[in-house]
Amino acid sequence: MKNYRALIWVLAIVGWVALLAAPATADEMDGKQLFLKKRCQSCHTVAVAEISVDEEEAKEPEGDDELQPPDLSAAGLHFERDVLIRFLQKKERRDGRLHKKRFVGKKADLEVLVDWLMTMQEETAEPQSD
């Protein structure tokens, strides 16, 4: 009987250690994964993260007044966090325009995405629209 109790304790401890060491769930993605999952690359590039526009989903600007979506390699230099959150929710204008698509998802996912974008602070050869 003592052996069974000892075995149960060992299995319980191993189980807890395995649980604590388990990788994050599928719901807990990092910002780059969310960027790709939400298909932001259908319009935007992030050259420093080696993300290019998905050519199959890419849409050409429809008119002269439609701007080419910028590379977001320096998003952290050109946006404030709270402004970017509101912009992606279509609650804030940038250069007189709302973001083309409203972010759909959990607030926590939006915050993870924006926090990742705020780490993008490398200017590229492609000009940013300020």
C-alpha positions in Angstrom: 0.0 0.0 0.0 2.9 2.4 0.8 4.3 1.8 -2.7 1.0 2.9 -4.3 0.8 6.1 -2.2 4.4 6.9 -3.1 3.6 6.2 -6.8 0.6 8.5 -6.7 2.7 11.3 -5.1 5.4 10.9 -7.7 2.8 11.0 -10.5 1.1 14.0 -9.0 4.4 15.9 -8.8 5.4 15.0 -12.3 2.0 16.0 -13.5 2.2 19.4 -11.9 5.7 20.0 -13.3 4.5 19.0 -16.8 1.6 21.3 -16.5 3.7 24.3 -15.4 6.2 23.6 -18.2 3.6 23.2 -20.9 3.7 25.6 -23.8 1.1 28.4 -24.1 -2.3 27.4 -25.4 -3.3 28.1 -29.0 -5.3 31.1 -27.8 -2.2 32.7 -26.4 -0.4 33.8 -29.6 2.3 36.3 -29.9 1.9 39.5 -31.9 3.5 38.2 -35.1 1.3 35.1 -35.1 -1.8 37.4 -34.6 -0.6 39.7 -37.4 -0.6 36.6 -39.7 -3.7 35.0 -38.4 -5.7 38.3 -38.8 -4.3 38.5 -42.4 -2.7 41.9 -41.9 -0.2 40.8 -44.5 -2.9 41.0 -47.1 -2.1 44.8 -47.1 0.9 45.5 -45.0 4.6 44.4 -44.9 6.9 44.3 -41.9 10.3 44.0 -43.6 12.2 43.7 -40.3 10.1 40.7 -39.3 10.4 39.2 -42.9 6.7 39.6 -43.6 5.7 40.4 -47.1 2.4 41.1 -48.7 0.4 38.0 -49.5 0.2 38.4 -53.3 -2.9 36.2 -53.6 -4.8 38.5 -51.2 -3.2 41.8 -52.2 -5.4 44.5 -53.6 -4.2 47.3 -55.7 -5.3 50.8 -54.5 -8.6 51.6 -56.3 -8.0 55.2 -57.0 -5.5 58.0 -56.9 -6.7 59.1 -53.5 -6.2 55.7 -52.0 -2.9 55.3 -50.2 -0.6 52.3 -50.5 -0.6 50.6 -47.0 2.8 51.3 -45.3 5.4 48.9 -44.2 5.1 48.6 -40.5 8.8 48.1 -39.6 8.8 51.4 -37.8 5.2 51.4 -36.4 6.6 51.9 -32.9 8.2 55.1 -34.0 5.2 56.5 -35.8 2.3 55.6 -33.5 1.4 55.9 -29.8 0.1 52.6 -28.4 -3.4 53.9 -27.5 -3.8 55.8 -30.8 -2.9 52.6 -32.7 -5.5 50.6 -30.7 -8.2 53.1 -31.5 -7.1 53.3 -35.1 -7.4 49.6 -35.6 -10.8 49.7 -34.0 -11.8 52.4 -36.5 -12.3 54.9 -33.6 -9.4 57.2 -34.6 -8.4 58.8 -37.9 -4.8 59.0 -39.2 -4.2 61.5 -42.0 -8.0 62.1 -42.0 -8.7 58.4 -42.8 -9.9 55.4 -40.8 -8.1 52.1 -41.0 -9.5 50.1 -43.9 -10.6 47.1 -41.8 -11.8 47.1 -38.2 -9.9 44.7 -35.9 -12.3 41.9 -35.0 -11.3 39.8 -32.0 -10.6 39.9 -28.3 -9.4 43.0 -26.7 -6.4 41.0 -25.3 -5.5 39.9 -28.8 -5.6 43.5 -30.1 -3.3 44.6 -27.2 -0.8 41.7 -27.9 -0.8 42.7 -31.6 -0.3 46.4 -30.9 2.4 45.7 -28.3 4.3 43.7 -30.9 3.9 46.4 -33.5 5.2 48.9 -31.0 8.5 46.9 -30.9 8.9 47.6 -34.6 11.2 50.6 -34.6 13.5 50.2 -37.6 13.1 52.6 -40.5 13.2 51.0 -43.9 13.8 52.5 -47.3 10.0 52.5 -47.9 8.6 55.9 -46.7 6.0 55.9 -43.9 2.8 57.9 -44.2 2.7 60.2 -41.2 
